[in-house]
Amino acid sequence: MKITNCQENNLEACASLLAKVYAAPEYQENWNKQDACNYLTRFYNIEPERCFMAIHEGKVIGGVFAYSYPWHSDTLVYIQELFVDPEHRKKGIAKSLLKHIGNKGKTKVWLVANENTSAAKFYEKLGFKKNGPYKFHYGEVENN
């Protein structure tokens, strides 16, 4: 298994895997390939140097799409997506992908994860706290 920077020509393969991962029973989301590709392309275009994929035998088996921004006197990295083919989980692939998104040393990271999934448990095992000073709010706004 090799971790490499995602390139624009890899986005379709990453999108296909993203759709497969989110179709799994714990998510039950229906992504068509084009929507998944548009979604990943949007975040890839923000900061391509923080987008990586795991390759095994010439096939994409995992990906991470992240971007950074200044926060107070530091830099935060937001993980938009981290996904691994269910057939290749529990092999350290997600951890390996995460090691590539930051700068040298420790990097402050934040993300949103569905509490009822294996992803939330994975992040907790890594020491991520699910309760902090900021809370995720969800709703709708009226547009003009």
C-alpha positions in Angstrom: 0.0 0.0 0.0 1.3 3.4 -1.0 0.1 6.9 0.1 0.3 9.5 -2.6 -0.9 13.0 -3.3 -4.2 13.0 -5.1 -4.1 14.5 -8.6 -7.0 15.9 -10.6 -7.0 12.8 -12.8 -7.6 10.6 -9.7 -10.8 12.4 -8.6 -13.1 10.0 -10.5 -11.6 7.0 -8.9 -11.8 8.6 -5.4 -15.4 9.6 -6.1 -16.3 6.0 -7.0 -14.9 4.8 -3.7 -16.6 7.6 -1.8 -19.9 6.6 -3.2 -19.2 2.9 -2.3 -18.3 3.8 1.3 -21.3 6.0 1.8 -23.7 3.3 0.3 -22.7 1.0 3.2 -25.4 0.1 5.8 -24.0 2.5 8.5 -24.5 5.5 6.2 -27.1 4.4 3.6 -26.4 7.4 1.4 -27.0 7.4 -2.3 -24.2 9.3 -4.1 -24.1 9.2 -7.9 -20.6 9.3 -9.3 -20.9 12.8 -10.8 -22.1 14.4 -7.6 -19.4 12.6 -5.6 -16.8 13.8 -8.2 -18.1 17.4 -8.0 -18.0 17.3 -4.2 -14.5 16.0 -4.0 -13.3 18.4 -6.7 -14.6 21.3 -4.8 -12.4 20.4 -1.8 -9.5 19.3 -3.9 -9.4 22.8 -5.5 -9.2 24.5 -2.1 -5.8 22.9 -1.2 -4.7 20.0 -3.3 -1.5 19.5 -1.3 -3.7 18.2 1.6 -5.5 15.6 -0.5 -4.1 12.1 -0.5 -5.1 8.6 -1.5 -4.0 5.1 -0.6 -3.2 2.9 -3.5 -3.0 -0.9 -3.4 -2.3 -3.0 -6.5 -3.0 0.0 -8.7 -6.5 0.7 -7.2 -7.6 3.6 -4.9 -8.5 2.0 -1.5 -8.7 5.2 0.6 -8.6 8.9 0.5 -8.5 12.0 2.6 -9.5 15.5 1.5 -8.5 18.3 3.9 -7.7 22.0 3.9 -6.1 24.4 6.3 -6.8 27.9 7.5 -5.3 30.3 10.0 -7.0 30.3 13.4 -5.8 32.8 16.0 -2.0 32.4 16.0 -2.1 28.8 14.7 -3.2 26.8 11.7 -6.1 24.4 11.8 -6.7 21.5 9.3 -10.2 20.5 8.6 -10.8 17.0 7.4 -13.7 17.2 4.9 -13.5 13.5 4.0 -11.6 10.4 5.1 -12.7 7.2 3.6 -11.4 3.6 3.2 -12.8 0.8 1.2 -14.6 -1.5 3.7 -12.6 -4.5 2.3 -9.4 -2.8 3.4 -10.3 -1.5 6.9 -8.5 -2.3 10.1 -5.1 -2.2 8.3 -3.9 1.2 9.4 -4.8 2.9 6.1 -6.8 5.7 7.6 -4.1 6.5 10.2 -1.5 6.5 7.4 -3.6 8.9 5.4 -4.0 11.2 8.4 -0.2 11.4 8.8 0.1 13.2 5.5 -2.4 16.1 6.0 -0.5 18.2 8.4 2.8 19.9 8.7 5.8 18.4 10.5 5.1 17.6 14.2 1.6 17.8 15.6 -1.2 19.5 13.6 -4.5 20.7 15.1 -7.3 19.0 13.3 -11.1 19.2 13.4 -13.9 17.4 11.6 -17.6 16.4 11.8 -18.4 12.7 12.1 -21.7 10.9 12.4 -21.8 9.6 16.0 -23.5 6.4 15.0 -20.7 5.2 12.7 -17.4 3.4 12.9 -15.7 6.7 11.9 -16.7 8.3 15.2 -15.2 5.4 17.1 -12.0 5.5 15.0 -11.5 9.2 15.8 -12.1 8.7 19.5 -9.5 5.9 19.6 -7.1 8.4 18.1 -7.8 10.7 21.0 -10.1 13.1 19.3 -12.6 14.7 21.7 -16.2 14.7 20.7 -17.2 17.6 22.9 -15.3 20.9 22.8 -16.0 24.6 23.0 -17.7 24.6 19.6 -20.9 22.8 18.8 -22.1 21.8 15.3 -25.4 23.4 14.5 -27.6 22.4 11.6 -30.6 24.1 10.0 -31.9 26.1 7.1 -31.9 29.8 6.2 -34.4 31.7 4.0 -32.8 33.0 0.8 -33.8 36.1 -1.2 
